Structures are given as structure tokens and as C-alpha cells.
């Protein structure tokens, strides 16, 4: 009869050891959100370069509008000027892309 309490203690010990095992979750872990992470060392230099590029592209967009306007003025004095609406559309499309670049990237991430 003394082996019955020992068997019960062994069974209880085995059961508690089973309960301590990690159980696999039924839900997938998913992709980690890297958008809210911190920047690596040296990222300030990259951000400076990106600001220079953004400034340069903005200056090129302004120069593109000036160029289309100049061609329109010259062709208007010659009796034309309506063909440049397409060129102005391309330049304004580029301006929209430059202005909304960070918003587009944020939406995709």
C-alpha cells in the first residue's frame, strides 16, 4: 500500500512537468513592424544626403516649369504654344511625385 502514494506523487510530478513545457501558439507570428524601429548609427549622414537630393529635385522641378514656360513664350510669339501643355503636364506630374514621395513610401510601408 505504500507504493500507491509514491505512484501518485510521481504522477503529479510528471503532470506538473508537462504543464511547464512551452506550448506552440496556434496563431502565426507575423512580420515584425520595422517602421517604428530606431535608426542605425550613421543615419544622420544618409538623411542629410536625402535632404540634398530632395532640394535638388525640387529645384529641377522649378527649373522645368521655367523651361516649359520659356518655350511656350517663344513659340507663342511664332504663333504656336499649344504643344507644350504635354511637357507642362510631365513637369507637374514630377512635382506631384516629389511632393508626395514620403507619403507614398509611408503608405507602402
N, C-alpha and C positions, 0 to 999 in steps of 0.2 A: 503494500500500500504506500510505502514511502516513495516509490518511483513515480506515482501519479502526480504528486505536487511538483516534483522535479521536471516532469514532462510538460506540465502546464507552464512552469516558469520558462522553460526552453521555447515553448510555442509562443509565449508572449514576447520574449526577447527577439525571436525571429520575426514576428509580426511588426514590432516597432522598428526593426532594422529595415524592413521592406518599406515602411512608411516614410523613412528618411531619404529614400532614393529620389533623385530628381525625376520628375515626370515630364515627358515631352509635351509641349503645348500643341494644341490642335490648330492654332492659328499660325499662318506663315509670319516670319519675322519682318518681311517687307524690306524696302530700300531705306537706308538711313537718310535723314534730312540734312544734306550738306550745305544748304543755303544759309543756315544760321550759324555756321562754324566761324572760327576765328581765322584771320588772315595769317599766312606763314611769315616768318622773318624775311624782311627784304621786300615786302609787298608795297611799301611806300614808293619805291622806285618804279614799279610797274604802274601804279596809279598815276604817278607823275607823267609817265610816257603816254598813258591813255588820255590824260587831260590835254597833252600837247597834240595828240592825234585828233581829238575832238575839236580843239580850237582850230587846227589846220583845215580840217574838213569843213567846218563852219565858214572859215574864210574863203575856201574854194567855192562853196555854195553861193556866197555873196558875190564873188567874182564871176561865177557862172551866170547869175542873174544880170549883172552888169554887162557881160559879154553878149547875152541874148538881146538885151535892150539896145546895145550899141549896133548890133547887126540889124535889128528891126528899124532903128532910126535911119541907118544908111540906106537900107532897101526901101524904106518909105519915101525917102527923097527921090528914089529912082522909080517909084511907082509900085513897089511891091510891099512885102512885110507880113503877109498872112501865113507864109510858110514857117515862120519861126515860132508859131504857137506850139508846135510839137516839141521843139527844143526847150521852150519855156516849161512845158509840162514835165519833161525829163528832169530839168533842174529843180523844179518844185517838188517832184517825187523824191529826189535825192535829199532835199531839205527836210521833207517829212521823215525819211528814214533816219537821218542824223538826229533829228529832234526826238524821235521816239525809240532810239536804239536801246536805251537802258530799260524802258518799259517793255519792249519786245523780249529782251533777254530775261527780265524778271518774270514775265508771263510764261516763258518756256521752261524756266527752272522751277 
